[in-house]
Amino acid sequence: MDNKQEYLAYLQATFRDYFADIGQTATERAQAKSYINGLMVAGKIFGVTSDELQQVLSREQSHRVSDSSKLAIQGQDLLEVPTYIRFPKQPGSQL
């Protein structure tokens, strides 16, 4: 695995941790966000484009949304749940 792929994997794991840890204080959340911003700027060293950064972020956000929506719709009549929640848009898919 080259440095760029290792960097993207680490960034993805950092995003995952950031989105998963809901018990953080406001200060801890701000520090984590600042750390991620620094990581994203450091991506220039490895030749990462802004599109690649956006793809990593979008993937982690979509996992977060789909996981939370699955929890929210358990035990409900599926016809009462909006379609965009039941079937969230997958990254890279067309409307």
C-alpha positions in Angstrom: 0.0 0.0 0.0 1.5 3.4 -0.9 1.5 6.5 1.3 -1.5 8.1 -0.4 -3.7 5.0 0.2 -2.5 4.7 3.8 -3.3 8.4 4.3 -6.8 8.0 2.8 -7.4 4.9 5.0 -6.3 6.8 8.1 -8.4 9.8 7.2 -11.4 7.6 6.7 -10.9 5.9 10.1 -10.5 9.4 11.7 -13.8 10.5 10.1 -15.5 7.4 11.3 -14.3 8.0 14.8 -15.4 11.6 14.7 -18.9 10.7 13.5 -19.3 7.8 15.9 -18.3 9.5 19.1 -21.4 11.4 20.2 -20.4 11.7 23.8 -17.8 14.4 23.2 -17.9 17.8 24.9 -18.1 20.9 22.7 -14.3 21.5 23.3 -13.4 17.9 22.4 -15.5 18.1 19.3 -13.9 21.3 18.2 -10.4 19.9 18.8 -11.3 16.7 16.7 -12.6 18.9 13.9 -9.5 21.0 13.9 -7.3 17.8 13.8 -9.3 16.6 10.8 -9.0 19.9 9.0 -5.2 19.7 9.6 -5.2 16.1 8.2 -7.1 17.3 5.1 -4.6 20.1 4.5 -1.7 17.6 5.0 -3.2 15.5 2.1 -1.5 17.9 -0.3 1.8 16.2 0.7 0.5 12.9 -0.7 -1.1 14.5 -3.8 -4.7 14.0 -2.6 -7.2 16.0 -4.6 -10.2 17.8 -3.1 -12.5 15.3 -5.0 -10.8 12.4 -3.2 -11.2 14.1 0.1 -14.9 14.7 -0.6 -15.4 11.1 -1.6 -14.0 9.9 1.8 -16.1 12.3 3.7 -19.2 11.5 1.7 -18.7 7.7 2.3 -18.4 8.2 6.1 -21.4 10.5 6.2 -23.6 8.1 4.2 -22.6 5.3 6.6 -23.5 7.5 9.5 -26.9 8.5 8.0 -27.8 4.9 7.0 -26.9 3.5 10.4 -28.9 6.1 12.3 -31.8 5.8 9.9 -31.9 2.0 10.4 -32.1 2.6 14.2 -34.8 5.2 13.8 -37.1 3.1 11.6 -37.0 -0.1 13.6 -40.5 -1.1 14.8 -42.3 1.4 12.5 -44.6 0.7 9.6 -42.3 1.2 6.6 -44.9 3.1 4.7 -44.8 5.8 7.3 -41.0 6.3 6.8 -40.0 8.6 3.9 -38.3 6.8 1.0 -35.1 8.9 1.2 -34.6 7.4 4.7 -35.6 3.8 3.8 -33.4 3.8 0.7 -30.6 6.4 1.2 -28.8 7.5 -1.9 -25.6 5.5 -2.3 -22.3 7.4 -3.1 -21.7 7.6 -6.8 -25.3 6.7 -7.8 -27.3 8.8 -10.1 -30.8 10.1 -9.4 
